[in-house]
Amino acid sequence: MAKVKTIFYCSNCGVSSPKWVGKCQSCNEWNTYHEEVVTKETKQESKNKAWKDNGEDRARLQKLSEVQAGNNQRLVTHDQEINRVLGGGIVLGSLILIGGQPGIGKSTLLLQLTTHINKKVLYISGEESEEQIKMRADRLGKSNPESYIYTETNIVKILKQAKKLQPDILIIDSIQTVSSPFIESTPGTVSQVRECTGELQRFAKETKIPVFIIGHITKEGNIAGPKLLEHIVDVVLQFEGDQNYSYRIIRTLKNRFGSTDEIGIYEMQVSGLREVSNPSELLLSQTEEQLSGSAVSATIEGLRPMLIETQALVTPAIYGTPQRSATGFDLRRLSMLLAVLEKRCGLPFGQNDVFLNIAGGIKVSDPSIDLAIISSLISSLEDIYIDKKICFAGEVGLSGEIRAVSRIEQRIQEADRLGFEQIFISKYNSKGLNPSNYKLEIKTVVKIEDILESVFS
């Protein structure tokens, strides 16, 4: 007979405790422990008999030297942005987790994948009815005769249907609504999320069917549920964007089959998500007016070069303490750049309010954007505009030196392709470069003072 007992789980990190405690000893968060009733079966394998043909162990003992290492079989989709962030396509048997803010477009992205791909897809929805999904699919414009919808939250019934249908792709929307009848707790709790994800992992590995899982996030921006959820899956994708902008960015946070530096960019439209193959033209200002406080940086996101506009506003501080605000950029790094400018160049930023914005509503962590940021700050402070045909690529050190950045050739080629006439780079990046290969003029700088003389003199 099954044993029933009560365990308290931390909703933040998933650590269990036999009794309630106010502060979690693992993640140091307060009031995160919740009581759950746990039922343990006498045989662990009995949970899998509902959808498996038998309980045989398919794993076998092997020497590592005898394992044949080959390329992972991938399913290439019509969506080049999805292919890029996954490392070239969907690996068969992989478990992929997609998280993001409510209303950002997670369900639209996967439903668009369902209707546009020429494969058999099973879409499981625990949040919407068949009519709601049909209305959204009609808005996307295309239809797939091999797409199936199943509105169910019981993991046993879901896996039974998947075993019977044998789809090419299985989509779960969302993991917080799915529950297992073998655990006596409500859907979305730590134990339910952990158990259902484990069942989906076993199903994906044994049937070689890739599984997409949509996950909710907390108010802090982390994926809801235990941290173990992100350890179980093969790929973790973060779907993000600003509600005030139409652009959406899908980032790779974890990928066992490819790089974790890739991003995909979409534009949200009435007919669904449109792939943005050339993000540089969208992230640059379309105005022809010469305005101060604006500079263009040649950055790299994954394998993709992009030109991004940085906007700065420097005004005298009305209140006692100057304000510092940054959108799309690390505020602490902005404070460091301001300190370098004040120390090395004597510019009075300590008496002014400073506001920084990365145009397009995206977040940039590439250090090569430093040179464009200090140029936009100086431009706003001195009220001197920077020519729209100039871009920058360089990292700024604490001594005011301009440091070299990686893959400078791709940055220069992207700026050259978009019609820029000059690019400022570090002198240490000039080794091996042939300026005759580019139409634009390559300017090399060593210190911040060189930027002052070359751009603002």
SULNORNOR-V443646 format. One record per residue. RES is the residue in one letter. PSI is psi in whole degrees, 0 to 359 (none if undefined). Layout:
res=[RES	RES]
psi=[PSI	PSI]
This chain:
res=[M	A	K	V	K	T	I	F	Y	C	S	N	C	G	V	S	S	P	K	W	V	G	K	C	Q	S	C	N	E	W	N	T	Y	H	E	E	V	V	T	K	E	T	K	Q	E	S	K	N	K	A	W	K	D	N	G	E	D	R	A	R	L	Q	K	L	S	E	V	Q	A	G	N	N	Q	R	L	V	T	H	D	Q	E	I	N	R	V	L	G	G	G	I	V	L	G	S	L	I	L	I	G	G	Q	P	G	I	G	K	S	T	L	L	L	Q	L	T	T	H	I	N	K	K	V	L	Y	I	S	G	E	E	S	E	E	Q	I	K	M	R	A	D	R	L	G	K	S	N	P	E	S	Y	I	Y	T	E	T	N	I	V	K	I	L	K	Q	A	K	K	L	Q	P	D	I	L	I	I	D	S	I	Q	T	V	S	S	P	F	I	E	S	T	P	G	T	V	S	Q	V	R	E	C	T	G	E	L	Q	R	F	A	K	E	T	K	I	P	V	F	I	I	G	H	I	T	K	E	G	N	I	A	G	P	K	L	L	E	H	I	V	D	V	V	L	Q	F	E	G	D	Q	N	Y	S	Y	R	I	I	R	T	L	K	N	R	F	G	S	T	D	E	I	G	I	Y	E	M	Q	V	S	G	L	R	E	V	S	N	P	S	E	L	L	L	S	Q	T	E	E	Q	L	S	G	S	A	V	S	A	T	I	E	G	L	R	P	M	L	I	E	T	Q	A	L	V	T	P	A	I	Y	G	T	P	Q	R	S	A	T	G	F	D	L	R	R	L	S	M	L	L	A	V	L	E	K	R	C	G	L	P	F	G	Q	N	D	V	F	L	N	I	A	G	G	I	K	V	S	D	P	S	I	D	L	A	I	I	S	S	L	I	S	S	L	E	D	I	Y	I	D	K	K	I	C	F	A	G	E	V	G	L	S	G	E	I	R	A	V	S	R	I	E	Q	R	I	Q	E	A	D	R	L	G	F	E	Q	I	F	I	S	K	Y	N	S	K	G	L	N	P	S	N	Y	K	L	E	I	K	T	V	V	K	I	E	D	I	L	E	S	V	F	S]
psi=[144	145	135	128	166	132	144	128	143	122	347	314	349	4	139	155	142	345	164	137	150	318	128	130	346	309	358	25	149	145	44	358	132	142	136	143	124	129	124	126	154	330	124	326	349	338	332	349	343	331	349	154	324	169	29	149	115	349	149	155	130	152	144	325	342	349	130	113	118	176	140	133	129	148	108	126	175	337	107	333	319	316	322	311	337	357	22	1	177	120	132	133	9	156	116	125	129	122	158	169	153	135	7	336	21	311	323	320	312	328	325	321	322	316	338	335	146	57	165	120	135	115	114	124	123	4	332	156	171	322	319	319	321	318	319	321	322	326	333	341	333	161	147	116	345	22	133	144	137	112	96	150	353	120	328	314	323	313	332	313	320	322	324	318	326	62	167	330	138	130	129	119	97	172	336	345	349	142	157	135	351	355	126	71	162	154	144	349	169	313	322	316	317	316	316	321	322	320	318	325	315	320	315	317	326	332	351	27	121	140	125	133	127	129	137	163	160	176	340	352	1	157	130	151	183	153	339	333	318	336	327	315	162	326	135	119	137	119	117	167	167	134	337	351	158	355	143	140	131	121	147	114	333	137	112	352	13	194	152	13	2	151	153	143	133	162	123	122	175	325	12	200	125	132	137	101	335	81	339	319	335	331	356	150	140	358	148	355	148	108	143	159	15	134	153	134	141	105	170	127	105	240	6	121	141	145	123	139	130	136	131	147	120	119	154	139	122	321	177	316	123	144	148	122	136	132	118	8	152	123	325	324	326	317	323	317	322	320	321	317	320	323	314	331	351	23	135	63	339	346	6	151	139	127	130	139	135	117	145	353	25	164	135	132	0	123	347	349	350	316	321	326	314	329	319	325	314	321	318	321	315	354	45	125	155	135	137	346	14	137	169	150	102	151	141	127	172	338	3	5	153	113	156	153	164	156	53	331	320	323	316	319	320	317	321	321	328	6	18	149	335	148	132	124	171	147	330	353	353	349	127	354	140	101	338	347	351	150	328	161	130	117	133	140	155	320	170	328	329	325	318	318	321	324	322	7	none]
